[in-house]
Amino acid sequence: MARASKVKAAVPELAAIRSRIDEVDRQIQELISERARYAQQVGISKGELASAVDYYRPEREAEVLRGVIARNKGPLRDEEMLRLFREIMSACLAQQEPLKISYLGPEGTFTQSAVYKHFGHSVRGLPFSSIDEVFQEVECGAADFGVVPIENSTEGTVNHTLDMFLTSPLKIGGEIELRIEQHLLGSMPSLEHVERICAHQQSLAQCRGWLREYLPQAELIGVSSNAAGARRARDEKGTAAIGGEAAAEVYDLKILVNNIEDQSDNTTRFLVIGRELLTASGDDKTTILVSTVGTGGAGVLHALLQPFSVHGVNMTRIESRPSRKKNWDYVFFIDLEGHAGDAALSAALAELEVADQHLHALAVAGIAHGLVVHGFHPCAKAVAE
């Protein structure tokens, strides 16, 4: 009897809470609409601009998102609050015209997930079958930005992306870190019915230990993308695929086994590429591309790096690639903390230019919305003659 009384007492309390939630939802909706109207006014104040990319200000978005983190007292995690505000800003910007983002497709790839993580879902995604095409679409103006993979924490650098910067005029406008969760996908009832697995070579490599242990009899087939593998898994009996939740949803497949990647912290970095330099956000990263072609003798690399040590500029990464101008000559991609306009980095780059008779600066990169938290880690690239 006492228990029944407690239940009855709880019913009005629950109803009151739900009523309060409904009121909060109405307030949230009104405030989002008010924000959208203010965004429209910002667009009007800028006048008639050529396209959506002219309204896009990532340094302002970074400022807003840093404020979101500073204000967040829970219970929602910073990552969840960032995702919500990212989508609000994406929808507000799309009132003018949705950004057009080319990416390494097809639909259902991790690169598409990176696009939505960085730009929100209110953009127009343009999937292409090769990294070259993604660059070309941005260069010719058909896309406002592009998103391409650059490095995986397990399998290393995507060299094709690096090599594109040897000849492309595009700049790096941002960096996205995406936690890669590889699932075994298929339409079969159990693992015993898996005869072959179709996936991108990178994904097969990232899951080789699990595949060797649990599916040693299955034929491993490398395809152009995990989405291509998912299509085959949808259409072919006995074929499974490797991919994320997005691929499972797009191609109507079951997740047979979750998280089959060998490394639990498997992460891929993606670059946002664009035609223009972006304004400094106050928390930036610079990438430079320099060449030692035509120089020789000992200490060339030391001379290249010394200005950064002298001026206290922290180098976070260095990668070499063939120059394509002469056999056994190389160019170096170097990631540096800070913006190219910062006093210390600017002085170091000036010294590098003075030494031009020995070291030719092919590209100076910097800027973007440098919010380094929960995957928002933008950088940028500027071209210098």
C-alpha positions as CSV (number, residue, x, y, z in Angstrom):
1,M,0.0,0.0,0.0
2,A,2.8,2.4,0.9
3,R,4.6,1.5,-2.3
4,A,1.5,2.4,-4.3
5,S,1.3,5.7,-2.6
6,K,4.9,6.5,-3.5
7,V,4.2,5.6,-7.1
8,K,1.2,7.9,-7.2
9,A,3.2,10.7,-5.6
10,A,5.9,10.3,-8.2
11,V,3.5,10.6,-11.2
12,P,2.7,14.3,-10.7
13,E,6.4,15.1,-10.1
14,L,7.4,13.3,-13.4
15,A,4.6,15.2,-15.2
16,A,5.9,18.5,-13.8
17,I,9.4,17.7,-15.0
18,R,8.3,16.8,-18.5
19,S,6.2,20.0,-18.6
20,R,9.3,22.0,-17.6
21,I,11.4,20.2,-20.3
22,D,8.7,21.1,-22.9
23,E,9.0,24.8,-21.8
24,V,12.8,24.7,-22.1
25,D,12.5,23.1,-25.5
26,R,10.3,26.0,-26.7
27,Q,12.8,28.5,-25.3
28,I,15.7,26.7,-27.0
29,Q,13.8,26.7,-30.3
30,E,13.0,30.4,-30.0
31,L,16.6,31.3,-29.2
32,I,17.9,29.2,-32.2
33,S,15.5,31.1,-34.5
34,E,16.7,34.4,-33.0
35,R,20.3,33.4,-33.6
36,A,19.4,32.5,-37.2
37,R,17.9,35.9,-37.7
38,Y,21.0,37.6,-36.3
39,A,23.1,35.5,-38.7
40,Q,20.9,36.8,-41.6
41,Q,21.6,40.3,-40.5
42,V,25.3,39.6,-40.5
43,G,25.0,38.4,-44.0
44,I,23.1,41.5,-45.1
45,S,25.7,43.8,-43.4
46,K,28.4,42.1,-45.6
47,G,26.5,43.1,-48.8
48,E,26.1,41.0,-51.9
49,L,29.0,38.5,-51.8
50,A,29.9,36.1,-54.6
51,S,29.2,32.8,-52.8
52,A,28.7,31.0,-49.5
53,V,32.5,30.8,-49.0
54,D,32.7,34.6,-48.8
55,Y,30.4,34.5,-45.7
56,Y,32.3,31.7,-44.0
57,R,34.6,32.8,-41.2
58,P,36.2,29.8,-39.5
59,E,38.2,32.0,-37.1
60,R,34.9,33.4,-35.8
61,E,33.6,29.8,-35.4
62,A,36.7,28.9,-33.5
63,E,36.1,31.8,-31.1
64,V,32.5,30.7,-30.6
65,L,33.4,27.1,-29.9
66,R,36.1,28.1,-27.4
67,G,33.5,30.1,-25.6
68,V,31.2,27.0,-25.6
69,I,33.9,25.0,-23.9
70,A,34.7,27.7,-21.4
71,R,31.0,28.0,-20.4
72,N,30.2,24.3,-20.2
73,K,29.5,23.2,-16.7
74,G,28.0,19.8,-17.7
75,P,26.3,17.4,-17.5
76,L,26.9,17.1,-21.3
77,R,30.5,16.6,-22.3
78,D,32.4,19.3,-24.2
79,E,32.4,17.1,-27.3
80,E,28.6,16.9,-27.3
81,M,28.2,20.7,-26.8
82,L,30.7,21.4,-29.6
83,R,28.7,19.1,-31.9
84,L,25.4,20.8,-31.1
85,F,26.8,24.3,-31.7
86,R,28.6,23.2,-34.8
87,E,25.3,22.1,-36.3
88,I,23.6,25.3,-35.3
89,M,26.3,27.4,-37.0
90,S,26.2,25.2,-40.0
91,A,22.4,25.6,-40.4
92,C,22.7,29.4,-39.9
93,L,25.4,29.8,-42.5
94,A,23.4,27.7,-45.0
95,Q,20.6,30.3,-44.9
96,Q,22.8,32.3,-47.4
97,E,23.9,29.3,-49.4
98,P,25.2,25.9,-48.3
99,L,29.0,25.4,-48.6
100,K,30.0,23.0,-51.3
101,I,32.6,20.5,-49.9
102,S,34.4,18.0,-52.1
103,Y,35.7,14.9,-50.4
104,L,37.2,11.5,-51.1
105,G,34.0,9.4,-51.5
106,P,31.8,7.7,-52.1
107,E,29.1,8.2,-49.5
108,G,29.6,6.3,-46.3
109,T,33.4,6.8,-46.0
110,F,35.2,8.1,-43.0
111,T,36.1,11.2,-45.1
112,Q,32.4,12.0,-45.3
113,S,32.2,11.7,-41.5
114,A,35.1,14.1,-41.2
115,V,33.3,16.6,-43.5
116,Y,30.2,16.6,-41.2
117,K,32.3,16.8,-38.0
118,H,34.1,19.9,-39.3
119,F,31.4,21.7,-41.2
120,G,28.1,20.3,-39.8
121,H,25.4,18.6,-41.9
122,S,24.0,21.7,-43.5
123,V,26.6,21.6,-46.3
124,R,26.4,20.1,-49.8
125,G,28.8,17.2,-49.9
126,L,30.4,16.3,-53.3
127,P,32.0,12.8,-53.3
128,F,34.8,12.0,-55.7
129,S,36.7,8.8,-56.4
130,S,40.2,10.2,-56.1
131,I,42.3,12.7,-54.2
132,D,43.3,14.4,-57.5
133,E,39.6,15.1,-58.3
134,V,39.0,16.6,-54.8
135,F,41.9,19.0,-55.4
136,Q,40.7,19.8,-58.9
137,E,37.2,20.6,-57.9
138,V,38.4,23.2,-55.3
139,E,41.0,24.6,-57.7
140,C,38.4,25.3,-60.4
141,G,35.9,26.8,-58.0
142,A,33.3,24.0,-58.3
143,A,33.7,23.3,-54.6
144,D,34.4,25.8,-51.8
145,F,36.6,23.5,-49.8
146,G,37.9,19.9,-50.0
147,V,38.6,17.2,-47.4
148,V,41.3,14.6,-47.9
149,P,43.0,12.1,-45.6
150,I,46.6,12.9,-44.6
151,E,47.7,10.5,-41.9
152,N,46.6,7.5,-39.9
153,S,48.0,6.8,-36.4
154,T,48.5,3.2,-37.3
155,E,49.4,3.1,-41.0
156,G,51.2,6.5,-41.3
157,T,51.1,9.2,-44.0
158,V,48.9,9.3,-47.1
159,N,51.7,10.2,-49.5
160,H,49.4,11.0,-52.4
161,T,47.9,13.9,-50.5
162,L,51.3,15.3,-49.6
163,D,52.5,15.0,-53.2
164,M,49.5,17.0,-54.5
165,F,50.9,20.1,-52.7
166,L,54.0,20.0,-54.8
167,T,52.0,21.3,-57.8
168,S,48.7,22.6,-56.4
169,P,48.2,26.2,-55.5
170,L,45.7,25.3,-52.8
171,K,46.1,26.2,-49.1
172,I,45.5,24.1,-46.0
173,G,42.5,25.6,-44.2
174,G,42.0,23.2,-41.4
175,E,42.7,19.8,-39.8
176,I,40.3,17.2,-38.5
177,E,41.1,14.3,-36.2
178,L,38.6,11.5,-36.4
179,R,38.5,8.4,-34.2
180,I,38.3,5.5,-36.6
181,E,36.0,2.7,-35.4
182,Q,36.2,-0.2,-37.9
183,H,33.2,-2.6,-37.8
184,L,32.7,-5.9,-39.7
185,L,29.6,-5.3,-41.9
186,G,27.4,-7.8,-43.8
187,S,24.0,-9.3,-44.3
188,M,24.8,-12.9,-43.3
189,P,23.5,-14.3,-40.0
190,S,26.9,-15.2,-38.5
191,L,30.7,-15.1,-39.1
192,E,30.6,-18.7,-40.3
193,H,29.0,-17.5,-43.6
194,V,31.7,-14.9,-44.3
195,E,33.7,-16.1,-47.4
196,R,35.5,-12.9,-48.4
197,I,36.0,-9.4,-47.0
198,C,36.2,-6.4,-49.3
199,A,37.7,-3.2,-47.8
200,H,40.2,-0.5,-48.5
201,Q,43.8,-1.7,-48.0
202,Q,44.3,0.8,-45.1
203,S,41.3,-0.8,-43.3
204,L,42.4,-4.3,-43.9
205,A,45.9,-3.4,-42.5
206,Q,44.3,-1.7,-39.4
207,C,42.4,-4.9,-38.7
208,R,44.8,-7.6,-39.8
209,G,45.3,-9.0,-36.3
210,W,41.6,-9.5,-35.7
211,L,41.0,-10.9,-39.1
212,R,43.9,-13.4,-38.8
213,E,42.5,-14.6,-35.4
214,Y,38.8,-14.8,-36.1
215,L,38.4,-15.1,-39.9
216,P,41.6,-16.8,-41.1
217,Q,39.8,-18.7,-43.9
218,A,38.2,-15.5,-45.4
219,E,39.7,-14.1,-48.6
220,L,40.8,-10.5,-48.2
221,I,40.1,-8.2,-51.2
222,G,41.4,-4.7,-51.4
223,V,39.0,-2.2,-53.1
224,S,39.0,1.5,-53.8
225,S,37.1,2.5,-50.7
226,N,35.3,1.0,-47.7
227,A,32.1,2.2,-49.3
228,A,32.9,0.2,-52.5
229,G,33.4,-2.8,-50.2
230,A,30.1,-2.2,-48.5
231,R,28.3,-2.1,-51.9
232,R,29.7,-5.5,-52.7
233,A,28.7,-6.8,-49.3
234,R,25.2,-5.6,-50.0
235,D,25.0,-7.2,-53.4
236,E,27.1,-10.4,-53.1
237,K,26.4,-13.5,-51.0
238,G,29.2,-14.4,-48.7
239,T,30.9,-11.0,-48.9
240,A,31.5,-8.9,-45.8
241,A,32.9,-5.4,-45.5
242,I,34.8,-3.2,-43.1
243,G,33.6,0.3,-42.3
244,G,31.9,2.7,-39.9
245,E,28.3,3.1,-38.8
246,A,27.7,5.5,-41.7
247,A,28.5,2.8,-44.3
248,A,26.2,0.4,-42.5
249,E,23.4,2.8,-42.6
250,V,23.9,3.9,-46.2
251,Y,24.2,0.4,-47.6
252,D,21.7,-1.3,-45.3
253,L,24.1,-3.7,-43.7
254,K,24.2,-5.2,-40.2
255,I,27.2,-4.6,-37.9
256,L,28.3,-8.2,-37.3
257,V,31.2,-7.3,-35.0
258,N,32.0,-3.9,-33.4
259,N,35.4,-2.3,-33.3
260,I,37.6,-4.9,-34.9
261,E,40.6,-2.5,-35.3
262,D,43.8,-3.7,-33.7
263,Q,44.6,-0.4,-32.0
264,S,41.8,1.0,-29.8
265,D,43.1,4.6,-30.3
266,N,43.1,4.3,-34.1
267,T,42.8,7.9,-35.5
268,T,43.0,9.5,-38.9
269,R,43.9,13.2,-39.6
270,F,42.2,14.9,-42.5
271,L,43.1,18.2,-44.2
272,V,40.6,20.9,-45.2
273,I,41.9,22.5,-48.5
274,G,40.8,25.8,-50.0
275,R,41.8,28.6,-52.4
276,E,42.4,31.4,-49.9
277,L,44.3,32.0,-46.7
278,L,42.2,32.2,-43.6
279,T,42.5,34.8,-40.8
280,A,44.4,33.8,-37.7
281,S,42.3,32.4,-34.9
282,G,44.8,32.9,-32.0
283,D,45.5,29.1,-31.8
284,D,47.0,28.1,-35.1
285,K,49.4,25.8,-36.8
286,T,51.7,26.5,-39.8
287,T,52.9,24.0,-42.4
288,I,55.8,24.8,-44.7
289,L,57.1,23.0,-47.7
290,V,60.8,23.6,-48.3
291,S,63.3,22.1,-50.8
292,T,67.0,21.4,-50.7
293,V,67.2,20.9,-54.4
294,G,70.5,22.3,-55.7
295,T,72.2,22.3,-52.3
296,G,74.7,19.8,-51.0
297,G,77.2,19.0,-48.3
298,A,76.7,18.2,-44.7
299,G,74.3,20.1,-42.4
300,V,71.7,21.1,-44.9
301,L,68.8,19.9,-42.8
302,H,70.3,21.4,-39.7
303,A,70.6,24.8,-41.4
304,L,67.0,24.4,-42.5
305,L,65.7,23.8,-38.9
306,Q,68.0,26.1,-37.0
307,P,66.0,29.3,-37.4
308,F,63.0,27.7,-35.7
309,S,65.2,26.6,-32.7
310,V,66.8,30.1,-32.4
311,H,63.4,31.8,-32.3
312,G,61.7,29.2,-30.0
313,V,59.3,27.9,-32.6
314,N,58.1,24.3,-31.8
315,M,58.2,21.8,-34.7
316,T,55.6,19.1,-34.3
317,R,56.2,17.0,-37.5
318,I,58.6,16.6,-40.4
319,E,58.1,14.5,-43.5
320,S,60.2,14.1,-46.6
321,R,59.0,13.3,-50.2
322,P,60.8,13.0,-53.5
323,S,61.0,16.5,-55.2
324,R,60.1,15.1,-58.7
325,K,62.7,17.4,-60.1
326,K,65.9,15.4,-59.7
327,N,66.6,11.8,-58.6
328,W,67.4,11.5,-54.9
329,D,66.4,15.1,-54.1
330,Y,63.7,15.7,-51.5
331,V,61.3,18.3,-50.2
332,F,60.3,18.6,-46.5
333,F,56.9,19.2,-45.1
334,I,57.2,20.7,-41.6
335,D,54.4,21.4,-39.1
336,L,55.1,24.3,-36.7
337,E,53.1,25.7,-33.8
338,G,51.8,29.2,-34.3
339,H,50.6,31.5,-37.2
340,A,52.9,32.7,-39.9
341,G,52.2,36.2,-38.8
342,D,53.3,35.6,-35.2
343,A,56.5,37.5,-34.3
344,A,58.7,34.5,-33.6
345,L,57.5,32.4,-36.5
346,S,57.6,35.3,-38.9
347,A,61.3,36.0,-37.9
348,A,62.2,32.4,-38.4
349,L,60.6,32.3,-41.9
350,A,62.3,35.6,-42.8
351,E,65.7,33.9,-42.0
352,L,64.7,31.0,-44.1
353,E,64.0,33.3,-47.1
354,V,67.4,35.1,-46.6
355,A,69.0,31.7,-47.0
356,D,67.2,31.2,-50.3
357,Q,70.5,30.6,-52.2
358,H,70.7,27.3,-50.2
359,L,67.1,26.6,-49.2
360,H,64.2,27.4,-51.5
361,A,60.9,28.0,-49.7
362,L,58.2,26.4,-51.8
363,A,55.3,27.1,-49.5
364,V,54.6,28.7,-46.3
365,A,51.5,27.5,-44.6
366,G,49.6,28.7,-41.6
367,I,46.3,29.6,-40.2
368,A,42.7,28.3,-39.8
369,H,40.5,27.9,-36.9
370,G,43.0,26.4,-34.5
371,L,40.6,24.9,-31.9
372,V,42.5,21.9,-30.6
373,V,39.9,20.0,-28.6
374,H,38.0,16.7,-29.2
375,G,39.1,16.5,-32.8
376,F,38.8,20.2,-33.7
377,H,42.5,20.8,-34.7
378,P,42.6,23.2,-37.6
379,C,45.8,24.3,-39.4
380,A,46.4,26.1,-42.6
381,K,48.7,26.7,-45.6
382,A,49.9,29.8,-47.4
383,V,51.9,29.9,-50.6
384,A,55.1,32.0,-50.8
385,E,57.2,32.6,-53.8
